């Protein structure tokens, strides 16, 4: 065999035959945002040993892709790789389109890429002209897609690079990503720089009795850092299933209160709840006063008054989220004086079948260890009660009613590795560890979302639990939706939405009986909304 290979090498040299450079393709599993002028459809990497000029690139869309919803397809050249990074096998030297640069999140940064061609697809196969000189070593290209504003949130995009030519010859093409990647559309509800804010974080999402979607989040004006900072609670409202969102409202904002600047009156980490018996909407958040602009997690102290400890505040809406009440401070009702910090979920709360309102909570006890639990109201939100925590050294949690009267609390566990899950049948007086706890749901220590959907309220006709989080233990990436058909014991049905690095927080709701809605911190926008059909996850 060695002799044969040596002979072939010699023969190639004698005849002047040279091995063609291979083009490596990566199709990333990340959302395609309808409002973006550029979305990465695929990355291309070629280590140019022999090729001198890249002529063109052929892209073929799946037969079911609605071409009439695509505004254009573009080919960009991203330059070269540094010699010292050659072994990293990267597919881009930089992030071509930023998710975090205020005001620069919708289009490619022209400093990072050169547009070589742009076409409007008339048929499933398109030819993009390159005519780009290749430099010795690794060269980067990428294909961008722009959707029309009227594109459907339920549209799916499949596409493959089916041919690359250089110097008039076809080059071998090898795809290194998973086969048949299905790209889903989304809407960037909030981008860095919107309304003068540097960042938006901590999503909560509900569907009102009227079918309105209400998304809440932190409006972080100066940077992405946590309280204490200049942070208000923002709300976006959609009456068309998440396709469009009304101008941002501020249900909670304290400004320059008590003689201190706005950055020492931040309010954040919202959780939102629909009282399904009355359609009153509640938002709960932590208001921190003073604290010298230091991290509230450590700066909030024991005690009860606003000058020493974080305050737990509520607002409510009785007109489907259009207008909001003045803040209602319930700190005296629920906080223990020896606790350092009491705050909510964040994410969303629930209305139990008997009408009890329930929010997940977390607090830092007198031993400085955090604990997760719930607070509840039996009188439509007039008074609230907290009993006992579910598990120590846990923080951000979400709650669901799995059977009438029994609540499941799914918790961020500081031990890392996986989610902690406990249940209670007496509103938190006592707790029992669930058999899936610390085994079934991997996490990188992050917030997650959990909702319960009864058989009568979904197209599957079964009681289901739906969960979302970064589906990994070592980084906040791979945002995935999972569905359990057996009360949370197993999670065999799942769908990856976003493989990119992100902040990782998410919140789920049912848009209608067929469709899941998710608002999350994605790799392409600070607040991304997507719709997923239940039957896309449970076949």
N, C-alpha and C positions, 0 to 999 in steps of 0.2 A: 504493500500500500504506500509506504514512504517513497519507494522508487517511482511509483505512478504519479504521486503528487509532485515530486521533483521534476519529472518529465513534463507535466502539464505546465508548471511554472516556466520552465525553459522554453517550451513551445509558445506560450503566450508572449514571452519577451521577443522571440524570434519573429513572430507574426505581428508584433505591435499591438496585441490585444491587452487592454488594461481593465482591471476590475472596476465596475461602476460604483460610485458612492451611493450608500443606502440613505434614504430619507426616512427618518423615524417620526411617527405621528402619535400625538396624544390627544384624545378627545376627553376633555375634563367634564366631570359631572358637577356642574355649577349652574345656577339659574340663568336664564336669558331674560333680562329685564326689558319690558316693552318700551319704556321711556328712554332707555339708553341708545345712543347713536352707534355705539360699538359694544359688542359682546364677543368674547373669545369663543369661537366655534370649535377651532382645533389649533394646536400648536404643531410646528414642524421644526425638525432639527436635522441639519445635514453637515457632516464633517467632510469638507471639500478637500479631497486629496487629488482628484483628477478633474472634476467638473470646474468649469470656468464661469459659465453664465447660466443662471436658472431661467428657463424660457417661460414656462407656464405651469399651472397647477389645475388639475381637474377635480371638482367636487361633485359628488352625486348625492342628492337628497332621496330619502325614502319615498316610496310611491304614495304613501298616505299623507305626506307633508303638504299642507295647504300653501302653495307657492304664492297665492294672491295675498297672503298675510305678511309676506316678506318684502320689506322695502328695498333692501340691497344686500349684496355680499361683497366683501372687500378682501384684498390680499395686501398684507403689510410685511415689510422687511424690518426685523428687529435688531440687525447688526450682528456682532460677533461675540464670542465667548473669550474671557480672559484665560491665558495659558494655565494659570494656577487653578482655575476652576474646571478645567477640561474633564477631569475624572468624576465630576459630580453628576454628569448626565442630565443637566437641567434642560428645561424646554423654554425658558425665558430668562434673560439676564436681569430683568426688572419686572415689576408689576406694570403692565402697559396701561391699564385703566385703574385708577385709584378708587378704593372704597372709602378712604379716610381723608383725602385732601379736600377741604371745604371748597365747594363750587367747581370742583374738577372731577366729578364722579360719573359723568354721562358720556364722555368721549375719550378717545385715546389721547394720552399726553404726546403731542407732536414732537417733543424732544426725544422720545423713546422709540419711534417707529416711523417708517416712510411708507406712505400709501402707494402701492404699485398699480392697482387697478380696482375698479368698482363696477359692478353690473347689477341689473335688475333681472332676477331669474325668470325665464320664460318657460323653461322645461327643467326636468329634474337634474340633468347634468349641466354644469356650467364650467366654462373655461376661463380661468383668471390669468391674465398676462403678468409675468414677472419682469423679464428683461433686466435682471439684476446681476451685476458682477458678484461673484463669490470670492471671498477672501480665504486664503489657506487656513484651514482649521474649521472650527464649528461656526456655522451660520444659522441664524434664527429667522423663521417666517411664522406668520400666523394668519388664520382666516377669521374675519369678523362678520357678524350678522347683525342687521338692524331690522327690527320688526315695524310694521305699520301701527299707528296708534289704536286702530280698531281691532288688532289681533286679539284672539280669545285667550283668556288665562288658562284654558284647558287644552290649548294646542300643544302638541308634542313635536319635537324636531329630532329627526335622525339624519345623519349625514356622514359620509366617508370621503377621505381623499383617495380617489381611484386612479390617479396618475400624476406623475411629475416628470417633466422633461428638462434636460440641461444639455446644452451644446447640440441640440437637435436629436438627442437620444433619450429614450425612456430610462428612468432610474428605478431601481428596486425600492418598493415602499413597504415599510413594516410598522404596523400599529402596535403600540406597547400598552394601550389602555384596554379596559374590559371590552369585549365585543358587543356590538349593538347598543351602544350608550344612547339612552333616550333622554333628551334635554327637555325640560319643562319651563314654561314661561312664568314670569313673576312680575310684581310691581314693587319698585322701591318706594315704600310709603314715606320714608324719611331718609334723606341723604345728608352727609356731612355738609354743613354750611346752610342748610335750609333754615329760614327764619332767623338767621344770624347765630345759629348754634353750632358749636364745633362738633358735637357728637350727640347721638341719641342711643340710649341703652335701656335694657330691662323691659321687655315687652310683656303686656297682658292683653288678652283678646277674648271677647265674648260675642254671642249673638243674642240680641234682645228678642222679646216676644213678637216684635213686629218684623223680625228678620234683618234688622240693622246690625252691621258689624261695628263694634267699638274697640279700637286699639289704643292702649295707653303705654306710656314709656317715660323715661327720664329725658328732659331737655337739658343737656349739659352744655352751657354756653361757652365756657372757657377752655375746656379740655374734656377728655373722656374719663377723668378720675372720679372716684366715688365721693359721696358726702364726707367731709363738709366742703361744699363748693356752691357756685351759683347754679342751682338746679331747680327746675320747676317740673310739675307733672303735666305732660302734654297728652292730648287725645285727638285721634283721627277717626272720622266717622264715614262709613260707606253704606249707601242704600242700594247698591247694585252688585252685591256679592263680592266686593273687593276690587272690582275693575277700576273704579275711581274713588277718590277720597276727598272729603271736604277740607277746607282750610283748617289748620290746626287750632284747637281750643286749648286753654290752660285752666283746667278745673282746680288746680292747686298751685298757688304762687304767693309767697310771702313778701318778696321784695325787701325793702329797707324797713324791717320791723324792729321795734324796741330800740331804736337808735343805732342799730348795727347794720352794716352794709349787706347787700343781697347775697353775697358769697358766704355770709355767716348766718343765712336764713334759708339754707337749701332744704328741699323736700323731695324725697325720692323713693325708689324701689316700689312702684305701685302694684297693687293687686285690685282687680275689678270683679264685681259680682252682679249678676242679674237676679233680683227677687222674682222668680218666675210666677209667683202668685199675684203680684201687683205690677210688674214691669218697672219697679223702681230700681235704678242702677246705683250701686255703691262703689266708691273707690276708697281704699285705705292706703296710707303712706306714712313714712317716718319724717317728721319735721325736726331739724336740728338747728339750735339757736346758739350763736357764739362759737365756741370750740376753736377759735384761733385759726380757722381754715386747716385744721389737722384732721386726720382720718377719724370719722365719727365712731367707727367700730371700736376704737381704743379710747377716744376722748369723751364719749358719753359716760356719765358717772352714776353712782347710786343716788337714790333720791327720787323725787317726783316732779319738782318744779322745772320750768322751761330753762332756767339758767344753769341747771346741773345735768339734766338727762334728756335724751331724745323724747319727743312727744308723738303719740300715736293719734293721727287725725283722720277723719272721714269727711267725704262730701257725697251728696246724693243728687240724682237727677230724676225728675218725675215726668219728663217730656222726651223720653227715648234718647237721652244723651245730648240734647241740644244746649241746655243751660244747667248750671250747677249751683248748689247751695253754698253758703259760707262754710268754712271749716268747722267741724264738730270735734272737739278734743275729748277723747275717751281714755286718756292715760290714767286718770284716777280710778276708772272702773276696772281696769285689767292689769295694770302693772304692779309688781311687788316692789316696795322701796329698796330692797336689797339687790334687785336686778340692775345691771349696768345699762342694758340696752334692750328695748323691746321693739320689734318691727314685724312686718307682715311677710308673706310667702317668699318672694313676690310671684306675680303671674295672675291667677284668678281664684275666686272662691266659688261656692256652689249654694244652691237651695236644695235642701233635702226633700224627699217626698212628703214629709209631714210639715213642710214650710219653714223649718229651721234654717237660718242663714249661717254659713260656716266659711271662715277665712283660715288658711294656714298661717301660722305665726312662728317666730323664732325669738329667743331671748338669750342674753348672756347672763348667767346666774352669778351669785355672790362669789363662786369659786373661779370666775372668769372663764368658764367653759360654756359654749353655746349649746342650746337644746331646741329641738323643733316640736311643735304641737299644733293645736288649733284654738281658735276662739269662736264663739257662737252666740247667736241671738235668737230668742224664742218669741220676741215681740216686735218683729219687722224692723229691727235695727235700732230700737230705742235704747236698749241696754245690752251689754256684752259680757261674756264670762270666759275665763280660762281656768282649766283644771290642771292637769299634769302633763309634762312633756312625754313624748313617745320614746325617744332614745337620746342619750347624751352624746355630745360632740357631733351634732348634726345641725344644719342650718336651713338653707332654702328648700322648702317643701311644697308639694301640691296635694290636694285632697280630692277624693272621689267617693261617692256612695256606691258600694259594690252590690249590696242587697239592701232592702229597706231597713234603715236603722243602723247599718254597719258602714263605718267610714274606713277607707284605706288612706294612709299617709305615706307618700313616696318622698324620701328625703335625700338631700345632698349629705354625704357622709365624709367627714374630714379624714377618715382613715384611708380614703381613696379606693379605687378599684371597681366599686359597684355601688348601686343605690341601696339604701336601707328602706325596708317596707314594713310597716306595722298597721294593725287594725284596731279599732275600738267600737264597741257597741253601746257605750254609755257617755258619748261626747267627751272623751278624753279623761274620764276618771281613772280608767284602767286601759292598758294597751297589751296587745299580743303580737309577737313577731310573726310575720307572714313567712310561709315556706320559701318564697322567692327572694327574701331579704338577703342582700350581700352576695347573691349568686347570679341572678337572672339578667340584670341590666347593668352592663359595664358603663363606667363614667370616668371622666378625668378630673373629678371634683368640680362640679358645675351645677347650675340650675337646670331643671328639666320641666316637662309638662306632662300632666296626666288628666285625662277626662274619661268619664263613664258615659256610655250611650246605650240606652235601653233598646230592646228589640223593636218596640213600636216606633222608635225614632230613627231607624236606619234601614237602608235597603237590604241589608243582609238578613234582617229578621231575627237577629241574635243579640243577646246582651254582650257588649264588647267593651274593652278598655283600649284606649289609644294613648300612646306614649311617644315623646320626642326628646332627643338630647344628642350631644356629640357621642357617637357610638364607638368610643375608643377609650383607653385608659391613660394615654400618654400625651394627648393634645386636644385642644378645642377645635375639632374639625369633624368631618363626616356626620353632618346633621342628618338624622335618620328618624323616620316615623315607623313605629312598630304597633302591631295590633295583637291583642290577646283574646282568644275565644273561650278561655277557661278561667276567668277571674284573676288573671295576672300570674298564674303559675308558669306558663310558657308563653314565648313571644316569637312564634315561628314565622309570622308574616311581617315583612319589613321592606322599606323603600328608602334608598339613599337619595337625599335631595341636594346636598352640597358637600363636596369633598374638601373644599378649601379651608384654610385657616380662618377662624373668626372668633368672636367673643363667646359664642356658644349658647346664649339664652334663647328660649323659644316658648311659645304659648299656642295651644290648640283650641279650636272650636269646631262645631258642625255648622257649615254654611246652609246646608239643607240635608235631606235624608240620604243623599247620594255622595255628598262632597265634604271633605275635611278642609278646613282653613287653618293655615299656620302663619303666625307673625314671628319672625326670628331675626337674630343678628347674623346675617349671612356674610359670605366672603365678598359680595358685590355691592351691598348697601347696608347701612346701619339698621334699618327696619325693612325687611323684605316680606312681602305677602305672597303666598302661593296657594292654589287650590288643587287638591288631589282627590280623584274619585276613589271611593272605598274599594271598588272592585279592581282598581289598579294595584292594590296591595293584597287583598284577599281574593284570589282567583276563584 
